[in-house]
Amino acid sequence: MKILVRAPNWIGDSILAIPAIRSLHENFPEDQMYIAARGWVKDLFSSFDFIKGVIPLPDNVNLKNLRQSANSLKEEGFQVGLLLTNSFSSALLFFMAGIPQRWGYASDGRRILLTKGVRPMKHQFSYFHHVHYYLDLISRLGYKTSPPELSLPLSQTQEQEAASFLTSLGIDFTRPLVILNPGAYYGPAKRWPISRFARLAEMLQERNNAEILIIGSYEEAGLAKEIATLMKKRPYILAGKTSLPLLAGIIHKANLFITNDTGPMHIANALKTPLIALFGPTNPHVTGPFQEPSAVIKKDVPCWPCLYRECPFDHRCMTSIESEEVYLACQKFL
């Protein structure tokens, strides 16, 4: 058979779905598996040896794009489509593409478009990690699942390009390499204050002789520059300067990754790069690092979890985390 898996739309969710995708492959080892994904996540799947190909999808959902994508998928002749997204439009795409078997969670009013749909368990919305959320779909569809482990293979080219890129910056590999990820696409409520990031970076430079890299998207480059202006010794700013494959290779070279609750956190976790995750309005039991080596710093505040994108009060969940506290947590890994 030819099996098409619709990957989640966000980097973090796509990483957390990898154990489910691998489990599906293990149930159909002789069949050809393809991934359909939005442009900003498709490169995550390029190095898996069991994935036959990756089909890019338009970033914007409209009727014209749906028709064009459906026609392209129809030509491929897929027999099975697994939806790891919950949207109506993603199920409609598989329906329009004429994929005979369409599997997924029966959410967003799309039950009629699925040939095999299951409803999410109620506990999946409270303290059920997203890795298990995706795996549970596979098991409730009637297939075996393996013990979950996050992994993200890197090609030799990725490794070499990351090493060359860091060398071109003048990185001293005899010193600890620490990456800061101060952004969060979800919104400012997830972001630890930049002044705390700057103070932490200075302590790592002064006390651990660390090389500091700051990553992020093009839109988050301003955050990186603000942190740099608060530091005596300038860090390396990579925000907006790396592709996703290059970023993964760079993260793999790091000795420590310090991050808010956002997609690159899960890349580091899948690469088994030691990480410290700073959590504010969201629940680390649901979206936190899934495996070691990792540590979570979160404060118990009465308004948690609010899930707000912007804090309407004093942002105490994040401002209660001090730079010195995070620095001490870093020493476990450095």
Secondary structure, DSSP 8 states (H G I E B T S, - for coil): -EEEEE--SSHHHHHHTHHHHHHHHHHSTTSEEEEEEETTTGGGGTT-TTEEEEEEE-SS--HHHHHHHHHHHHHHT-SEEEE-S--HHHHHHHHHTT-SEEEEE--TT-GGG-SEEE---GGGGTS--HHHHHHHHHHHTT-------------HHHHHHHHHHHHHHT--TTS-EEEEE---TT-GGG---HHHHHHHHHHHHHHH--EEEE---GGGHHHHHHHHHT-SS--EE-TTS--HHHHHHHHHH-SEEEEESSHHHHHHHHTT--EEEEESSS-HHHHS--SSSEEEEE---TT-----SS-SS--HHHHTS-HHHHHHHHTTT-
